[in-house]
Structures are given as C-alpha cells and as structure tokens.
C-alpha cells in the first residue's frame, strides 16, 4: 500500500462480519476465483501511508518464565544464544539486498492571478503547475543482477500510480528506479536499478517446503526510511491460505503464507526469510480488524517466481481466461450438493462449483453452465478453485484448448475450452 498524504494510515477500514442469510452470502465472485477463507476480513496491504494522526502507544507486557532446574536453564540459554547469533549473522548477510522504495506522484497546483481587477476573470489566466511529491514508501528485495542492471521484487501497491520511483540502498545511497512491469492481481512488481552499487543479491528459497511452526524473519522499512531494515521474527502460522484482496484490477483471490511476524505500514514488498537467509515470501498484507493481532500474509516465492519472470520478459502478465465465477464445492451445503447438483456421497466436496458464466466467454462457447461442478482439467483432478487457477496459470497459456471434466445433474461430462486472454478489471485464471 502506498503512502498517501492526508489519507488514513490504513487504506481500507475493516468490515465487520455479517451473518449470512443463505449459503450464497459467502460468494464474492471473480472470474475463475471466488473469495475463500478469511474473505470476510478486509486485508490491508502494508506499505507506509502518511497520516497526520499518530498511532496509539501500547504497552507490551512481558511475562517471565522461570525454571527450577539449573542445568536445563543453562542449556536453554546456550541454545537460545546460538540461535540468536545465527539469525543475526543471517540478517547481516542478507540486509544489503533489502531496499526501500519511495513512490512519487504528480500533484497539480493552480496559481490564480487576477492581474488587473478591471479585467474579467478568465480560466486561461490560471497558472497550473505540476510537481512530484512523495506519496508512499515501501520495501523491496534485490533478486537478480545482470550486467549493469539489477532487479527488485516488491508489491504492486507500493509502486502503483508512481511518476517517479527512488530506491534507497543499504549503503545510504538513493538512486532512481524504473518500473519494469507490475501485476495488480497478484500484487507484484519488478523495479530496475543500476547495479553499480549493488553488492548483494538475495537467494530465493522453496516456499513449498515450509511447515507450520517454522521460524521466519521479516525485514523491511516499517513507518518509512527512519526505521529501515527493521527485523521481526515469527513463525509460519499456516501455509496454502487463500485470501481475498481488493486491487485496482478488481477483487483477487490469492494464495498466501500466514505468519505472526510483525508486519507494519512500510513493510510491503520486503522479504519473508527462513533462518538460513532464503527468501520464501514477499510480505504483502495483514488483517486489519479490531481485536485481531498477528495475522499477516506473504506471497509464496514459488508463486512469485513465474510472475517475476514474465514481468521481466514482457512487462505484463498474460493470463488465460475461462469466464466463470466459482466457489469451492466444500463451501456448498451437502444437502444442496446431493439434492440440487445430483452428487453422490463419494463426490461431495470434491470440485469447484460454477456460480455464473460470463456471456461470450470461452466457458460459455464450450457449453459450460451455471451449477456445473468442475472436477478436473486435462486429466488432473481438481478439488479447489486454487488448484484450478494454479493449473491454468502454470500449465496453460492463451490460445490453448483444455479439457474440462465436470458433473452436471449427477452425470460426468467433458468440455473442450479454448482459452483467451484475460479481460481487464476481471479476476481471471
């Protein structure tokens, strides 16, 4: 989230949960993507946004834990010291690859000069000038260096709308950045800088190997440059979460890593690291809800890599488009699955429920209908919308014809769908 002067620090105010009046209420339909788990919360991207108000100070309560076993206490102290030393060394090693990003946008000012008061006022007498002002700060991580250029991974909401980008490096130098490409639906962007001052490139890890409870480290610039490269530690609270996020291109359901590592305004775009210094995620958002603490999210690096590669080569993301709005079948009541959709007990909760078909879309042309249940694509079983999107994003491209296996009125059918390019302002796969 980019820092906008005079805006509130949190862009989107949390929405309170409302009791559903029917099972259709949880739907927030996107083309091949619906709001899944945690969709009832407002997820706030966390770049730093200006505010004249100050955050309320909160006192942290520290509870001392004692032990009656002296030997056990000494052993624990040694282990903790070694662990802390290892993390400190890792942070020192990777920090030169962490950068701050400042977003400058054009602000128009009008100077009205009346001159001779005997002359009627004319709008042509207005002197309009435009100057670039700092409107946001965020973080980023250098992930590639090639010749005289280096490349930074960050969030789309950090750089969105910028007329100019500046990048602050580990050595205190500030240089100009150039946007290579951005993708609002995955909230990712790649920024190019000169490699002349780049001394470190972060190593990308394997987010698929993460497990709940594993220690992770977040590094970024919370609240702006004054607190640059702040280090926070937490654990992986959950993997393979699917959350809904409002973007400039529409609502998007994305796969994320959940963590309790502290994420604050300005952290957006910074890396989530394992204790050995591998980047496993790009910090992106947190839940902004009164009474909710320690629920932040990062984009898994395994999902980030193909997006970054395409942004580097094409400057944009070309997505296959099917043209359906959907929901995971497990969110549909069992009685509805049996009585209305005609599913057998063995078929319950195993697929994707099609809520709507976009007119003139590939799905419509192929004969898909509302209330179909998609169970496979190109012979691979599909149980969730996330799996369907993954298959389309990674194993299909615009122009391909894919085989969709579905259940309609209790009977299995197969449809051949020719994918087109995604349309703007639509969440598509």
C-alpha positions as CSV (number, residue, x, y, z in Angstrom):
1,X,0.0,0.0,0.0
2,X,1.5,3.3,-1.0
3,X,1.7,6.2,1.5
4,X,-0.8,8.9,0.5
5,X,-0.6,12.2,2.3
6,X,-3.6,13.1,4.4
7,X,-5.1,9.6,3.9
8,X,-5.7,7.3,6.8
9,X,-2.9,5.0,7.7
10,X,-5.0,2.0,6.9
11,X,-6.4,2.3,3.4
12,X,-9.3,0.0,3.9
13,X,-11.3,0.0,7.1
14,X,-12.2,-3.5,8.3
15,X,-15.7,-4.7,7.7
16,X,-17.5,-6.4,10.5
17,X,-18.7,-10.0,9.9
18,X,-22.3,-10.2,9.0
19,X,-24.4,-13.3,9.5
20,X,-25.2,-14.9,6.2
21,X,-28.9,-15.1,5.1
22,X,-28.2,-18.1,3.0
23,X,-25.3,-20.1,1.7
24,X,-24.9,-17.8,-1.3
25,X,-23.8,-15.0,1.0
26,X,-20.1,-16.0,1.3
27,X,-19.8,-15.5,-2.5
28,X,-17.6,-12.8,-3.8
29,X,-17.4,-13.8,-7.4
30,X,-14.4,-13.3,-9.6
31,X,-13.8,-14.9,-12.9
32,X,-12.3,-18.3,-12.0
33,X,-11.8,-17.0,-8.5
34,X,-14.1,-16.5,-5.5
35,X,-13.4,-15.2,-2.1
36,X,-12.3,-18.2,0.0
37,X,-11.1,-18.4,3.6
38,X,-10.8,-15.2,5.5
39,X,-12.7,-13.3,2.8
40,X,-14.9,-11.7,5.5
41,X,-12.0,-9.6,6.6
42,X,-10.5,-6.5,4.9
43,X,-6.9,-7.4,4.0
44,X,-4.8,-4.3,4.2
45,X,-1.7,-4.0,2.0
46,X,1.0,-2.6,4.2
47,X,3.2,0.0,2.5
48,X,3.5,3.2,4.6
49,X,0.8,5.8,4.2
50,X,1.1,9.3,5.5
51,X,-1.3,10.4,8.3
52,X,-1.4,13.4,10.5
53,X,-2.6,11.2,13.3
54,X,-0.2,9.2,15.4
55,X,-0.7,5.6,16.3
56,X,-1.7,4.9,19.9
57,X,1.1,3.6,22.0
58,X,0.5,0.2,23.5
59,X,2.4,-1.2,26.4
60,X,3.9,-4.7,25.9
61,X,3.6,-7.0,28.8
62,X,6.5,-9.3,29.4
63,X,5.9,-12.4,31.3
64,X,8.9,-14.0,32.9
65,X,9.2,-17.8,32.8
66,X,11.3,-19.4,35.4
67,X,12.6,-22.9,35.9
68,X,13.6,-24.9,38.9
69,X,16.3,-26.9,37.0
70,X,19.6,-25.0,36.8
71,X,21.2,-27.3,34.3
72,X,18.2,-27.2,32.0
73,X,18.2,-23.4,32.3
74,X,21.8,-23.2,31.2
75,X,21.3,-25.5,28.3
76,X,18.3,-23.5,27.1
77,X,20.3,-20.2,27.4
78,X,23.2,-21.6,25.3
79,X,20.8,-22.9,22.6
80,X,19.0,-19.5,22.5
81,X,22.2,-17.7,22.3
82,X,23.5,-19.8,19.4
83,X,20.2,-19.5,17.6
84,X,20.1,-15.7,18.1
85,X,23.7,-15.4,16.8
86,X,22.9,-17.5,13.8
87,X,19.9,-15.3,12.9
88,X,21.9,-12.1,13.5
89,X,24.6,-13.4,11.1
90,X,22.0,-14.2,8.5
91,X,20.4,-10.8,8.8
92,X,23.8,-9.1,8.4
93,X,24.5,-11.1,5.3
94,X,21.2,-10.6,3.5
95,X,20.5,-6.9,4.6
96,X,22.4,-5.4,1.7
97,X,19.8,-6.9,-0.7
98,X,17.0,-5.2,1.1
99,X,15.9,-1.8,-0.2
100,X,13.5,1.0,0.5
101,X,11.2,2.3,-2.3
102,X,9.6,5.7,-2.4
103,X,6.7,6.5,-4.7
104,X,6.4,10.0,-6.1
105,X,3.3,11.2,-7.9
106,X,2.4,14.3,-9.7
107,X,0.5,16.9,-7.7
108,X,-1.2,19.7,-9.7
109,X,-1.2,23.2,-8.2
110,X,-3.1,26.1,-9.5
111,X,-2.0,29.7,-9.1
112,X,-4.9,32.1,-9.8
113,X,-3.7,35.6,-10.8
114,X,-6.4,38.2,-11.2
115,X,-4.0,40.9,-12.5
116,X,-6.0,44.0,-13.5
117,X,-9.2,43.9,-11.4
118,X,-10.9,45.8,-14.3
119,X,-10.4,42.8,-16.5
120,X,-13.0,40.0,-16.2
121,X,-11.6,36.8,-14.7
122,X,-10.8,34.1,-17.3
123,X,-9.7,30.5,-16.5
124,X,-7.0,31.0,-19.0
125,X,-5.3,33.3,-16.5
126,X,-4.8,30.4,-14.1
127,X,-1.2,29.2,-13.9
128,X,-1.2,25.5,-13.4
129,X,1.9,23.7,-12.4
130,X,2.7,20.1,-11.6
131,X,5.3,18.8,-9.2
132,X,6.2,15.4,-8.0
133,X,5.6,14.7,-4.3
134,X,6.4,11.7,-2.1
135,X,3.2,9.8,-1.7
136,X,4.3,6.4,-0.4
137,X,7.1,4.3,0.9
138,X,7.6,0.5,0.9
139,X,10.3,-2.2,0.8
140,X,11.8,-4.5,-1.8
141,X,14.4,-7.2,-2.2
142,X,17.1,-7.4,-4.9
143,X,16.7,-10.8,-6.5
144,X,18.6,-10.5,-9.8
145,X,21.7,-8.8,-11.1
146,X,22.7,-8.9,-14.8
147,X,25.4,-6.7,-16.3
148,X,24.9,-3.1,-15.4
149,X,21.3,-3.7,-14.2
150,X,19.8,-5.2,-11.0
151,X,16.2,-6.1,-10.3
152,X,14.0,-5.7,-7.3
153,X,10.9,-7.6,-6.3
154,X,8.2,-5.6,-4.5
155,X,4.4,-5.2,-4.3
156,X,2.3,-3.6,-7.0
157,X,0.6,-1.4,-4.4
158,X,4.0,0.1,-3.4
159,X,4.7,1.4,-6.9
160,X,1.2,1.9,-8.3
161,X,0.5,5.3,-9.8
162,X,4.1,6.5,-9.5
163,X,5.5,9.1,-11.8
164,X,8.9,8.5,-10.3
165,X,10.5,5.8,-8.1
166,X,13.6,6.2,-5.9
167,X,15.4,3.3,-4.2
168,X,17.4,3.6,-1.0
169,X,20.2,1.2,-0.7
170,X,22.0,-0.4,2.2
171,X,24.9,2.0,2.0
172,X,22.6,5.0,2.3
173,X,22.7,6.0,-1.3
174,X,19.4,6.8,-3.1
175,X,19.1,6.1,-6.8
176,X,16.3,6.2,-9.3
177,X,14.3,3.1,-10.1
178,X,12.5,2.2,-13.3
179,X,9.3,0.1,-13.3
180,X,9.8,-3.0,-15.5
181,X,6.3,-4.4,-15.0
182,X,3.5,-4.9,-12.5
183,X,0.6,-7.1,-11.9
184,X,-2.2,-5.8,-9.7
185,X,-4.0,-9.2,-9.4
186,X,-1.0,-10.8,-7.7
187,X,0.2,-7.6,-6.1
188,X,3.7,-8.0,-7.6
189,X,6.1,-5.6,-9.4
190,X,9.6,-5.6,-10.6
191,X,11.8,-2.5,-10.5
192,X,15.1,-2.0,-12.3
193,X,18.1,-0.1,-10.9
194,X,21.7,0.4,-11.8
195,X,23.9,-2.5,-10.5
196,X,26.8,-0.2,-9.8
197,X,26.1,0.0,-6.0
198,X,24.5,-3.5,-5.7
199,X,26.7,-5.8,-3.5
200,X,24.2,-8.5,-2.6
201,X,21.5,-10.5,-4.4
202,X,19.1,-12.4,-2.2
203,X,18.8,-16.1,-2.7
204,X,15.3,-17.4,-3.4
205,X,14.1,-20.4,-1.5
206,X,11.4,-23.0,-1.8
207,X,8.1,-22.0,-0.2
208,X,6.6,-25.4,-0.8
209,X,8.8,-26.9,1.9
210,X,7.5,-24.5,4.6
211,X,5.7,-26.0,7.5
212,X,3.5,-24.5,10.2
213,X,5.6,-23.6,13.2
214,X,8.8,-22.9,11.2
215,X,10.7,-19.8,12.2
216,X,10.7,-17.0,9.7
217,X,12.1,-13.5,9.6
218,X,10.6,-10.3,8.0
219,X,12.9,-7.4,7.0
220,X,11.5,-4.1,5.8
221,X,11.0,-0.4,6.4
222,X,8.0,0.0,8.7
223,X,6.8,3.5,9.0
224,X,9.3,4.8,6.4
225,X,13.0,5.2,6.0
226,X,13.7,6.2,9.6
227,X,13.2,2.6,10.6
228,X,14.8,1.0,7.5
229,X,15.7,-2.7,7.5
230,X,13.8,-3.4,10.7
231,X,13.9,-7.1,11.6
232,X,11.0,-9.0,13.1
233,X,10.7,-12.7,13.9
234,X,7.8,-15.0,14.0
235,X,6.6,-18.4,12.8
236,X,4.7,-19.8,9.8
237,X,1.2,-19.8,11.2
238,X,-0.3,-21.5,8.1
239,X,0.5,-22.4,4.5
240,X,-1.6,-22.5,1.4
241,X,-4.1,-20.0,2.7
242,X,-6.4,-18.4,0.1
243,X,-7.5,-14.8,0.9
244,X,-9.4,-12.2,-1.0
245,X,-7.8,-8.8,-1.7
246,X,-9.2,-5.7,-3.4
247,X,-6.9,-4.4,-6.2
248,X,-7.0,-1.7,-8.8
249,X,-7.9,-4.5,-11.3
250,X,-10.7,-5.9,-9.3
251,X,-11.0,-8.4,-6.5
252,X,-8.5,-11.2,-6.4
253,X,-8.2,-14.4,-4.5
254,X,-4.5,-15.3,-3.9
255,X,-2.5,-18.0,-2.3
256,X,-0.5,-16.8,0.8
257,X,1.7,-17.8,3.7
258,X,0.3,-16.8,7.0
259,X,2.7,-15.5,9.6
260,X,2.7,-13.8,13.0
261,X,5.9,-11.9,12.3
262,X,5.1,-8.2,12.9
263,X,4.1,-6.5,9.6
264,X,3.6,-2.8,9.7
265,X,3.0,0.0,7.2
266,X,6.1,0.2,5.0
267,X,6.9,-3.5,5.3
268,X,5.1,-4.2,2.0
269,X,7.4,-5.7,-0.7
270,X,10.1,-6.8,1.8
271,X,11.2,-10.4,2.1
272,X,10.0,-13.2,4.4
273,X,13.1,-15.3,5.1
274,X,14.0,-18.7,6.6
275,X,16.6,-18.8,9.3
276,X,19.2,-19.7,6.6
277,X,18.5,-16.5,4.7
278,X,16.4,-17.8,1.8
279,X,13.5,-15.7,0.6
280,X,10.3,-17.7,0.8
281,X,7.8,-15.0,0.6
282,X,7.1,-11.3,-0.3
283,X,5.4,-9.5,2.6
284,X,2.1,-8.1,1.3
285,X,-0.8,-7.6,3.7
286,X,-2.3,-8.2,7.1
287,X,-5.8,-8.4,8.6
288,X,-7.0,-5.0,9.9
289,X,-9.7,-5.9,12.3
290,X,-10.2,-4.6,15.8
291,X,-9.1,-7.3,18.3
292,X,-7.1,-9.2,15.7
293,X,-3.3,-9.4,16.1
294,X,-0.5,-11.3,14.5
295,X,-2.2,-12.3,11.3
296,X,0.0,-11.2,8.4
297,X,0.5,-12.6,4.9
298,X,3.2,-13.1,2.4
299,X,3.1,-14.1,-1.2
300,X,4.8,-17.6,-1.6
301,X,8.1,-17.2,-3.6
302,X,7.2,-20.3,-5.7
303,X,4.2,-18.4,-6.9
304,X,6.2,-15.2,-7.3
305,X,8.9,-16.6,-9.5
306,X,6.9,-17.3,-12.7
307,X,5.2,-13.9,-12.3
308,X,8.5,-12.1,-11.9
309,X,10.0,-14.0,-14.9
310,X,7.1,-12.9,-17.1
311,X,7.3,-9.3,-15.9
312,X,11.0,-9.3,-16.8
313,X,10.4,-10.6,-20.3
314,X,7.0,-9.0,-21.2
315,X,6.4,-6.3,-18.7
316,X,2.9,-7.6,-18.0
317,X,1.1,-10.8,-17.3
318,X,-0.9,-12.5,-20.0
319,X,-3.5,-14.8,-18.3
320,X,-5.7,-17.5,-19.8
321,X,-9.3,-16.6,-19.4
322,X,-12.2,-19.1,-18.9
323,X,-15.0,-16.8,-17.8
324,X,-16.6,-18.3,-14.8
325,X,-17.3,-17.2,-11.2
326,X,-16.9,-20.1,-8.8
327,X,-16.7,-21.3,-5.2
328,X,-15.0,-24.3,-3.7
329,X,-17.6,-27.1,-3.5
330,X,-16.9,-27.7,0.2
331,X,-18.5,-24.3,0.9
332,X,-21.7,-25.5,-0.6
333,X,-24.1,-27.3,1.8
334,X,-24.1,-31.1,1.5
335,X,-27.9,-31.2,1.1
336,X,-27.6,-28.8,-1.9
337,X,-24.9,-30.9,-3.4
338,X,-27.0,-34.0,-3.2
339,X,-30.5,-32.8,-4.0
340,X,-29.8,-30.0,-6.4
341,X,-26.5,-30.8,-8.0
342,X,-27.1,-34.6,-8.0
343,X,-23.8,-35.5,-6.4
344,X,-23.2,-38.9,-4.8
345,X,-21.8,-39.2,-1.3
346,X,-18.4,-40.0,-2.7
347,X,-18.4,-36.9,-4.9
348,X,-19.2,-34.4,-2.1
349,X,-16.8,-31.5,-1.6
350,X,-14.6,-32.7,-4.4
351,X,-14.5,-29.9,-7.0
352,X,-15.4,-26.4,-8.0
353,X,-19.0,-25.1,-8.1
354,X,-19.7,-22.9,-11.1
355,X,-22.0,-20.0,-10.0
356,X,-22.1,-17.9,-13.1
357,X,-20.8,-17.9,-16.7
358,X,-19.7,-14.7,-18.4
359,X,-21.6,-14.1,-21.7
360,X,-19.4,-14.8,-24.8
361,X,-16.6,-16.2,-22.7
362,X,-14.7,-19.4,-23.6
363,X,-16.7,-21.3,-21.0
364,X,-20.0,-20.2,-22.5
365,X,-18.8,-21.1,-26.0
366,X,-17.7,-24.5,-24.8
367,X,-21.1,-25.2,-23.3
368,X,-20.4,-24.9,-19.5
369,X,-23.4,-23.9,-17.5
370,X,-24.2,-22.4,-14.1
371,X,-24.3,-25.1,-11.4
372,X,-21.8,-27.4,-13.2
373,X,-19.2,-28.9,-10.9
374,X,-15.7,-28.9,-12.3
375,X,-13.7,-31.9,-11.1
376,X,-10.7,-32.0,-13.5
377,X,-8.6,-30.2,-16.1
378,X,-6.5,-32.0,-18.7
379,X,-7.0,-35.3,-16.7
380,X,-5.8,-33.8,-13.4
381,X,-8.2,-33.9,-10.5
382,X,-9.3,-30.5,-9.2
383,X,-10.7,-30.1,-5.7
384,X,-10.5,-26.4,-5.2
385,X,-10.5,-23.1,-7.1
386,X,-6.9,-22.5,-6.1
387,X,-5.9,-25.8,-7.8
388,X,-7.8,-24.8,-10.9
389,X,-6.2,-21.4,-11.1
390,X,-2.8,-23.0,-10.5
391,X,-3.2,-25.4,-13.4
392,X,-4.4,-22.6,-15.7
393,X,-1.6,-20.2,-14.7
394,X,1.3,-22.6,-14.7
395,X,0.4,-25.3,-17.3
396,X,-1.8,-23.5,-19.9
397,X,-1.4,-20.4,-22.0
398,X,-3.6,-18.1,-24.1
399,X,-4.8,-20.0,-27.2
400,X,-4.6,-23.5,-25.6
401,X,-7.6,-25.8,-25.6
402,X,-8.0,-27.5,-22.3
403,X,-10.2,-30.5,-21.4
404,X,-12.6,-29.7,-18.5
405,X,-14.2,-32.6,-16.7
406,X,-17.4,-31.7,-14.9
407,X,-20.5,-33.1,-13.3
408,X,-23.9,-31.9,-14.4
409,X,-27.1,-33.3,-12.9
410,X,-25.1,-36.1,-11.4
411,X,-23.6,-37.2,-14.8
412,X,-20.0,-36.7,-15.8
413,X,-19.2,-34.7,-19.0
414,X,-16.1,-33.4,-20.7
415,X,-15.9,-30.0,-22.4
416,X,-13.1,-28.6,-24.6
417,X,-12.4,-25.0,-23.7
418,X,-10.2,-22.7,-25.8
419,X,-8.6,-20.1,-23.6
420,X,-8.4,-16.5,-24.5
421,X,-6.6,-13.6,-22.8
422,X,-8.0,-12.2,-19.6
423,X,-10.0,-9.1,-19.8
424,X,-9.2,-6.0,-17.8
425,X,-10.9,-5.4,-14.5
426,X,-11.7,-9.1,-14.2
427,X,-10.2,-11.6,-11.8
428,X,-9.4,-14.5,-14.2
429,X,-7.3,-17.5,-14.5
